[in-house]
Amino acid sequence: MTKYTVLADKLRLQLITGVYKAGDMLPSENELASAEGLSRQTVRQALAVLEREGRISRRRGCGSVVTQTVVRREKSNNIAVVTTYINEYIFPDILRGIEQVLTQNGYTAFISATHNRVDNEREILKNLLAKPIDGIIIEGTKTALPNPNIDLFRSIKQANIPMVFINGYYPDFKPPVYVVADDRGGGAAAVRLLLGKSRKRIAGIFKSDDIQGHRRYAGYAEALREAKINISDDNILWYTTETREKLIEINLLDILKDCDAVVCYNDEAALQVLNVLKENHIDVPEQIAIVSFDGSMFSDISSPKLTSLLLGKEEIGRIAAYKLVKLIKGFNEQPHIMTWSMREKEST
């Protein structure tokens, strides 16, 4: 990447995020050259890029004035895809679905992972704002928590970059288009399956830092209330991405005391629960039945195999990509909520 392109990207991001507003004067060529350690010729080339984009107007003897911070973006055929992880768990299937549709429509996907960290998410979003992209498919990071990057999401919206969220979105920034699961309905379905097998004391293990965990818990609680079964905090375990293994290892037996079943946030958590129960010679499903979410490979490789609610993971990616392509073409799109199906196996 050339030096003038790097400077143009930096200045463009400052315009988009409001460092400079319409009517403001940019620093002079000499000031920019001194501050960035560049030649005036390099600075002049960078400013020419912004002028061609319609962001600034250069006036001889006066300098560069910001004309507008939001302009029509030139088509690049590049799509940014941002997920929490890339090569782990369900994400390869989701990404495969996205890439299939984008490739069919002539787009190239550039994939980034936040590793479920908001600081990583911030750096990725800042870079995307300065790059030539036509749209973004994004999985929010820690969507149950207040997000410090809402300003950048608003800047992306202001820059007229279409976005489609997958799996969840932020309470403080509800996007117009998203593809998510009916997690509340899924939590209720898991409990009703167990109730139908005469399980009466059902524990719950849920993820606290994303909105899916909260909604699955809401469905869990709803189904127990309908059955007139009391919900005890003693039988609920909340964990975060970073604390799952430790908290389940330490607390599981206490959480499951006097219980005959457990609903787990996902197959990763359920597999760990199963292993701890085996280590303590507790039989599944005779003593404890297990239901989880995602229908991943973990539900098939475990022994016994895990009963798990299932979504078409590639379908999530395909639907999100189709919607983004339509948004880029100027069509209106609506959110899409997917319904879980049940794959009953040996753990119930």
Secondary structure, DSSP 8 states (H G I E B T S, - for coil): --HHHHHHHHHHHHHHTTSS-TT-B---HHHHHHHHT--HHHHHHHHHHHHHTTSEEEETTTEEEE--S--------EEEEEES-SSSTTHHHHHHHHHHHHHHTT-EEEEEE-TT-HHHHHHHHHHHHTS--SEEEE--SSTTS--TTHHHHHHHHHTT--EEEES--BTTB--S-EEEE-HHHHHHHHHHHHHTTT---EEEEEESSSHHHHHHHHHHHHHHHHTT----GGGEEEE-TTTHHHHHHHHHHHHTTT-SEEEESSHHHHHHHHHHHHHTT--TTTT-EEEEES--THHHHSSS--EEEE--HHHHHHHHHHHHHHHHTT-----EEE--EEE--TT-
